[in-house]
Amino acid sequence: MIAADTLSQIAQRAAQGVLGEATLASLKQAWPDLRFTLCNDDDMPARMKPALSDKEFNLYLIGGSEHCLSLTDDPERAIGVVVAQVDEE
């Protein structure tokens, strides 16, 4: 489960620097029990709404039910976060 407060804290930390491997390492260090991945927002399914939006990135929830990772909109099933960088177009 990822609480709304935790998601907000993740967004604050992600916004502190340039999105990249250093940001990902910082997130993994701060929340070692969660999974994190970084990608471009264009790579996310259009039907999937972000759990949290920022001008530079969107956060999507990763679910881990049935031993298979997938995107979810259910914070109760979430075990991680995708940080998806938004292009400046």
C-alpha positions as CSV (number, residue, x, y, z in Angstrom):
1,M,0.0,0.0,0.0
2,I,1.2,3.5,-0.8
3,A,-0.6,6.2,1.2
4,A,-1.3,9.6,-0.4
5,D,1.1,11.2,2.0
6,T,3.9,8.9,0.9
7,L,3.2,9.6,-2.8
8,S,3.4,13.3,-2.0
9,Q,6.7,12.8,-0.3
10,I,8.0,10.8,-3.3
11,A,6.9,13.6,-5.6
12,Q,8.7,16.2,-3.5
13,R,12.0,14.2,-3.5
14,A,11.7,13.5,-7.3
15,A,11.2,17.2,-7.9
16,Q,14.5,18.1,-6.1
17,G,16.8,17.5,-9.0
18,V,17.2,16.4,-12.6
19,L,15.3,13.2,-13.2
20,G,17.7,10.3,-13.8
21,E,19.5,7.5,-12.1
22,A,20.5,9.6,-9.1
23,T,16.9,10.5,-8.4
24,L,15.9,6.8,-8.7
25,A,18.7,5.8,-6.3
26,S,17.6,8.5,-3.8
27,L,14.0,7.2,-4.0
28,K,15.1,3.6,-3.5
29,Q,17.2,4.6,-0.5
30,A,14.4,6.6,1.1
31,W,11.8,3.9,0.5
32,P,13.6,0.5,0.3
33,D,10.4,-1.5,0.5
34,L,9.0,0.0,-2.7
35,R,10.0,-0.6,-6.3
36,F,10.8,2.4,-8.5
37,T,11.4,2.8,-12.2
38,L,11.9,5.8,-14.5
39,C,10.6,6.3,-18.0
40,N,9.1,8.8,-20.4
41,D,5.5,9.7,-19.9
42,D,4.9,9.0,-23.6
43,D,5.7,5.3,-22.8
44,M,2.8,5.0,-20.4
45,P,-0.6,3.7,-21.7
46,A,-2.9,6.6,-22.6
47,R,-5.8,5.0,-20.7
48,M,-3.8,5.0,-17.4
49,K,-4.3,8.1,-15.3
50,P,-1.4,9.2,-13.1
51,A,-1.7,8.9,-9.4
52,L,0.0,12.2,-9.1
53,S,0.9,14.8,-11.7
54,D,3.6,17.5,-11.7
55,K,4.8,19.8,-14.5
56,E,8.0,17.7,-15.0
57,F,6.7,14.2,-14.3
58,N,3.8,12.0,-13.5
59,L,3.7,9.2,-10.9
60,Y,2.0,5.9,-11.7
61,L,1.4,3.1,-9.2
62,I,2.9,-0.4,-9.7
63,G,0.8,-3.3,-8.5
64,G,2.2,-6.7,-7.7
65,S,-0.8,-9.0,-7.4
66,E,-0.5,-12.6,-8.4
67,H,3.3,-12.4,-8.6
68,C,3.2,-10.2,-11.8
69,L,4.0,-6.5,-11.9
70,S,1.4,-4.2,-13.6
71,L,0.1,-0.7,-13.4
72,T,-2.7,-0.1,-11.0
73,D,-4.9,2.7,-9.8
74,D,-5.4,1.1,-6.5
75,P,-3.1,2.5,-3.8
76,E,-4.0,-0.5,-1.6
77,R,-2.4,-2.9,-4.1
78,A,0.6,-0.6,-5.0
79,I,4.1,-1.9,-4.3
80,G,6.0,0.7,-6.3
81,V,6.0,3.9,-8.4
82,V,6.8,4.7,-12.0
83,V,8.3,8.2,-12.3
84,A,7.4,9.2,-15.9
85,Q,9.1,12.3,-17.2
86,V,6.9,14.7,-19.1
87,D,8.4,16.3,-22.3
88,E,8.5,20.0,-22.4
89,E,6.7,20.3,-25.7
